[in-house]
Amino acid sequence: MDSVVTKKILKFKDNQISWVEDIIAKEIKIKIFVNEEEIISLSATPLHIKELVTGFFLTENIIKGNWCPYEMEIIEDKDEVKVKMYSNGYLDLSEKILTSGCMASYSFLKTIPPKYEDNFKISAERILNLFREFQKKSELYKTTGCIHYCGLADKEEIIFLAEDIGRHNAVDKVIGYAFLNKIALENKIILVSGRISFEMVLKVGNFKVPIIVSRTAPTSLAIELAEKIGLTLIGFLRGNRFNIYTYSYRIVV
């Protein structure tokens, strides 16, 4: 399924109006079924759907029982996608929260992970270089101007990049990719294009990610949670500078 559509629009430039073809990011509904029962619909960009749904279920922890992402069935139907999964457990939808993130997404997160510590360290210069590389890789953002993106990196390079209309979706895609490809997250860095929210910190904290980096600001709750769980939170990375909000010991100057 294409990730963009074209549409004729009126463009104002140099005091003139003209018709032009514009490239628009495509938004679809992903309806998720567990044991043939529809449990939720996600608004998303039709890229890396398997990674998105896998990451969503891993980070939200709403299936209490065995389930296999490798047996996921993805059915495309015009501007809608149905995803079918099966589990021998039960669904815990008891504490659904409407988040402040893009697309008014729902979160079922309610358990704060225990605090973790590690010996992970990286130089400030490597952080800057990785983020410069990260910002060059989002082709869909360059084309449409309305896409969030999230990257998974080690100390040397960007391993995977996910793009989506929703910030939380992009993070879920990265976590789903890591799970499906058996990549440990305890020694990786998460890079995000948008603000860092409480839910995003909780998602990556559940997998003991040492560092999350953004070009924009974190919220107060995101900082508070990062302090509780041991996550290094970096924001306002612009040019050759950034702010370290929590656990600076992982950044070597």
C-alpha positions in Angstrom: 0.0 0.0 0.0 1.3 3.4 -1.0 2.4 5.7 1.8 1.5 8.9 -0.1 -1.2 10.3 -2.3 -1.2 13.2 -4.8 -3.8 15.9 -4.8 -4.2 19.1 -6.7 -4.1 22.2 -4.5 -3.9 25.9 -4.9 -0.5 27.4 -4.0 0.0 31.1 -3.2 3.5 32.4 -4.1 4.9 35.8 -5.1 1.4 37.3 -4.9 0.0 34.7 -7.4 -2.2 31.6 -7.0 -1.7 28.5 -9.2 -2.8 24.9 -9.3 0.0 22.4 -8.4 0.2 18.7 -7.6 1.0 18.1 -4.0 2.3 15.0 -2.3 0.3 14.1 0.9 1.1 11.6 3.6 -1.4 8.8 3.6 -3.4 8.1 6.7 -5.2 4.7 7.1 -7.1 2.9 9.8 -5.5 -0.3 11.1 -8.2 -2.5 12.8 -6.6 -5.0 15.1 -8.5 -8.2 15.9 -7.5 -10.7 18.6 -9.2 -14.1 18.4 -11.6 -12.6 15.8 -12.7 -9.8 18.1 -11.8 -6.2 17.1 -10.1 -4.5 20.1 -8.8 -1.2 18.7 -8.2 0.9 15.6 -5.0 2.8 15.0 -4.5 5.7 12.7 -1.2 5.2 11.0 1.0 5.5 7.9 0.9 2.2 6.0 4.6 1.3 6.5 6.0 -1.4 8.7 2.5 -2.5 9.8 3.8 -5.8 11.3 6.4 -3.9 13.3 3.8 -1.4 14.5 1.3 -3.9 15.8 4.1 -6.0 17.4 5.6 -3.0 19.1 2.1 -1.8 20.2 1.3 -5.1 21.9 4.8 -5.3 23.4 4.8 -1.8 24.9 1.2 -1.7 26.0 1.2 -5.2 27.4 -2.5 -5.8 27.0 -2.4 -9.4 26.0 -2.0 -11.6 29.1 -1.0 -14.9 27.5 1.0 -16.3 24.6 0.8 -14.7 21.2 3.0 -15.0 18.2 3.7 -11.9 16.0 5.2 -14.1 13.3 1.7 -15.6 12.7 0.1 -12.2 12.3 -2.3 -11.9 9.3 -2.3 -8.6 7.5 -5.2 -7.9 5.1 -5.2 -4.8 3.0 -8.5 -3.4 1.8 -8.5 0.0 0.0 -7.7 2.6 2.7 -8.0 0.2 5.6 -5.9 -2.6 7.0 -7.1 -5.5 9.2 -4.6 -7.3 11.4 -5.6 -10.6 12.9 -3.8 -12.2 15.8 -4.5 -15.1 18.1 -3.8 -15.7 21.8 -4.6 -18.2 24.4 -4.7 -15.5 27.1 -7.0 -12.6 27.9 -7.0 -8.9 27.0 -6.5 -6.3 29.7 -8.2 -3.1 28.5 -9.1 -1.9 32.0 -7.1 1.4 32.1 -7.4 3.0 28.7 -6.0 6.5 28.6 -6.4 9.0 25.8 -2.9 10.4 25.3 -1.9 13.9 24.3 0.1 12.6 21.4 -0.5 12.8 17.7 -3.7 11.2 16.4 -5.2 11.2 19.9 -3.9 7.7 20.4 -4.9 5.4 23.3 -2.5 4.0 25.8 -3.0 1.1 28.2 0.3 1.6 30.1 0.0 1.7 33.8 3.0 -0.1 35.3 6.2 1.8 35.9 9.2 -0.4 35.3 11.8 -0.8 38.1 14.9 1.4 38.0 17.8 0.2 35.9 21.5 1.0 35.7 24.2 0.1 33.2 27.7 0.9 32.1 26.6 2.3 28.7 28.5 5.4 27.7 28.8 7.4 24.5 30.6 10.6 23.5 28.6 13.8 23.0 30.2 14.0 19.6 28.8 10.6 18.6 25.3 11.6 19.7 25.5 14.7 17.5 26.8 12.7 14.5 24.1 10.0 14.9 21.4 12.6 15.1 22.6 14.4 12.0 22.5 11.1 10.1 19.1 10.4 11.5 17.7 13.7 10.3 18.9 13.0 6.8 17.2 9.6 6.5 13.5 10.5 6.7 12.5 10.7 3.1 8.8 10.7 3.8 9.2 13.8 6.0 11.1 15.6 3.3 8.4 14.7 0.8 5.3 15.5 2.8 6.4 17.7 5.8 3.9 16.0 8.2 5.7 12.8 9.3 7.3 11.9 12.6 10.2 9.5 12.6 12.0 7.4 15.1 15.4 5.7 14.8 17.2 2.8 16.5 21.0 3.2 16.8 24.0 1.6 18.3 27.2 3.6 19.0 28.2 3.5 15.4 25.2 3.8 13.1 21.4 4.0 12.6 20.1 0.4 12.5 16.5 1.1 11.6 14.3 4.1 10.9 10.5 4.2 11.1 8.2 6.9 9.8 4.6 7.6 10.8 2.0 10.3 11.2 2.0 9.4 15.0 4.9 9.8 17.3 3.9 6.8 19.4 3.4 4.7 16.3 7.0 5.4 15.1 8.4 4.3 18.5 6.3 1.2 18.5 7.5 0.3 15.0 11.2 0.6 16.2 10.5 -1.6 19.2 8.6 -4.1 17.1 11.4 -4.2 14.6 13.9 -4.9 17.3 11.8 -7.7 18.7 11.2 -9.4 15.4 14.9 -9.2 14.5 16.0 -10.3 18.0 17.9 -7.1 18.6 18.6 -6.3 22.3 17.6 -2.8 23.3 19.7 -2.5 26.6 22.7 -1.0 24.7 20.9 1.0 22.0 19.8 4.6 21.5 16.3 5.8 20.5 16.2 8.9 18.4 12.9 10.8 17.9 11.9 13.8 15.8 9.1 15.1 18.1 8.7 15.9 21.7 9.3 13.3 24.3 6.2 12.4 26.3 5.5 10.4 29.4 4.2 7.5 27.3 7.2 7.4 25.1 9.6 7.3 28.1 7.5 4.5 29.5 7.5 2.5 26.3 11.3 2.6 25.9 11.9 2.3 29.7 10.1 -1.1 29.7 13.0 -2.4 27.5 15.8 -0.7 29.5 16.9 1.6 26.7 19.7 3.7 28.1 19.2 6.9 26.1 16.4 8.7 24.2 17.2 11.8 22.1 15.0 14.4 20.5 15.5 17.7 18.7 12.5 19.1 20.7 11.6 19.3 24.4 10.5 16.6 26.8 7.4 17.2 29.0 7.7 17.5 32.8 6.1 14.1 33.3 8.6 12.6 30.9 11.5 14.0 32.9 10.0 12.9 36.2 9.5 9.3 34.9 13.0 9.2 33.3 14.5 10.2 36.7 12.6 7.4 38.4 13.5 4.6 36.0 17.1 5.5 35.1 16.8 6.7 31.5 19.1 9.3 30.1 16.8 11.9 28.4 18.3 14.4 25.9 16.3 17.1 24.2 16.7 20.3 22.1 19.5 18.8 20.0 20.2 21.6 17.5 23.4 22.0 15.6 26.2 21.4 18.1 24.3 21.6 21.3 21.7 19.6 23.4 20.3 19.5 26.9 20.7 16.5 29.2 17.8 16.3 31.6 18.6 13.1 33.4 21.5 10.7 34.1 24.3 12.5 32.4 26.8 9.8 33.4 26.2 8.1 30.1 27.4 11.1 28.1 31.2 11.5 27.8 32.5 15.0 26.9 
